[in-house]
Amino acid sequence: MARQIREKQISPVEVASTHLTKIERLNPKLNAYVQINAERVLREARDREQAIMSGRELGPLHGVPISIKSSIEVESFQCAAGTCLRAGIAAVQDAPLVSRLRHAGAIILGVTNSPELLMAWETDNLLYGRTNNPWDLDRTPGGSSGGEAAAIASGMSAGGAGSDGGGSIRVPAHFSGICGLKPTPGRIPSTGHFPPSGGPFALIGVVGPMARTASDLKVLFEVMQGPEDGDSYAAPVPVRWPNEADVRKLRVGYFEDDGRTPVTPETRAAVQQAAEALTKSGFQLQPFRPEGLDEACQLWKKFFVKVGGMLIAPMFRGREQDESPILRQFLDWSAAEPELTGQSLLDAWIRRDVLRARFLRQMEKYPILLCPAAAIPAFHHGERSWQIGGKTVHYLDAWSYTECFNLLGNPAAVVPVGQSQQGLPIGVQIVGRPWQEEQVLAIAGALESECRAWRIPPIS
């Protein structure tokens, strides 16, 4: 779109109007957007068109219409993060990543739905209601960036920004047949996100790009990345795109299951297909399952589930009627976890650092890992367990493939590769070493070129 706009093949007004028309047609069925401002969108599109006519320098996203998860501040748009506690609260300024996207020429169409306070892999809440998957309206597009994934997959947005504390970018990307990147904490500033990333949450929670293709992820990443003082993990890491020869030297270790949570046969086949595609493309691949994945998931539960409940439960004292059923379920799971004391939290934090060091030593031989994004494809609304290979997979365990890398701080991308017997998309996950997003995106691009698996959902 950006290229065609620069070459004057299409106009920003034409592109914006087309997206608004699609939103008007599809959003009542999907409920991906919770707020748009068509008048503002068209005004900004006319401004972008005028910039082209006047010969001004254009940014890499000039005139491209995008969306933003409603937990990230977009000036004058609601930033409720799906909770009645924040109903009517609008952002007074743009989050840094949103400012960077605007500076690059992007037009913000609106903000998208999430589960209440982002604590679920299914997007539903009392404030805005349920979001549906564009591949099957009876299924979820995932969470917590489910509205974002549904908007992008259905063509109601060209791309955008989500957030991820336990798979919240990667699982919706996998469920919806698009691409998503969870960066290293601090590579893209999380300033302006609610709930804020601080303390133990800063270890695991990030913001990142979502789009239909890996090449689009690359463009969004380049615009959004860079240090910012409000992010406690920010570091001045320059963008370093590897050349093709260096990319081909990267050894890739792949595993079809983590030895903890079984995956569906189609998920296993997708990883095998991806491994074969990368081998065909000239990469060196070896079966390799790193040690420590199970411990990483157990520690992630302490930081996300237990600490999350400790932070959220007090917000609802006296307003328990405002808790969505999904959040109530999460708080019950949190309460059932062993109590955290100062000593046990400190122990868990130190165990995490020791485990991370051991894990990164294993990645010296295999700086890229290829594995499932989740145990299952998109599930029906309300489901909480599944039978796979004669075993019961429970809700929190189905996302072990993403949770562990939040705990360890690795960048990871999801790219669509296969499909289930029901025709649902299946993505695979590409994991790199911290601060090596460029390597991850380079591998993602190579895999996408071989598989060419992106498809248009039936609803579109």
URZI-V77173 format. One record per run of one state. SS is the DSSP state (H for helix, E for strand, - for the rest). FROM is the first residue (numbers start at 0). TO is the last residue. If there is no record, write none. Layout:
# URZI-V77173
SS&FROM&TO ; SS&FROM&TO
This chain:
# URZI-V77173
-&0&0 ; H&1&5 ; -&6&10 ; H&11&29 ; -&30&31 ; E&32&35 ; -&36&36 ; H&37&52 ; -&53&63 ; E&64&68 ; -&69&70 ; E&71&71 ; -&72&76 ; E&77&77 ; -&78&82 ; H&83&85 ; -&86&88 ; E&89&89 ; -&90&94 ; H&95&102 ; -&103&105 ; E&106&111 ; -&112&114 ; H&115&117 ; -&118&131 ; E&132&132 ; -&133&134 ; E&135&135 ; -&136&137 ; E&138&138 ; -&139&144 ; H&145&152 ; -&153&157 ; E&158&163 ; -&164&168 ; H&169&175 ; -&176&177 ; E&178&181 ; -&182&183 ; E&184&184 ; -&185&186 ; E&187&187 ; -&188&191 ; E&192&192 ; -&193&198 ; H&199&203 ; -&204&204 ; E&205&210 ; -&211&212 ; H&213&223 ; E&224&225 ; -&226&242 ; H&243&247 ; -&248&249 ; E&250&253 ; -&254&263 ; H&264&279 ; -&280&282 ; E&283&286 ; -&287&291 ; H&292&315 ; -&316&318 ; H&319&321 ; -&322&323 ; H&324&335 ; -&336&340 ; H&341&361 ; -&362&366 ; E&367&371 ; -&372&378 ; E&379&379 ; -&380&383 ; E&384&387 ; -&388&389 ; E&390&393 ; H&394&407 ; -&408&410 ; E&411&418 ; -&419&423 ; E&424&430 ; -&431&435 ; H&436&450 ; -&451&459
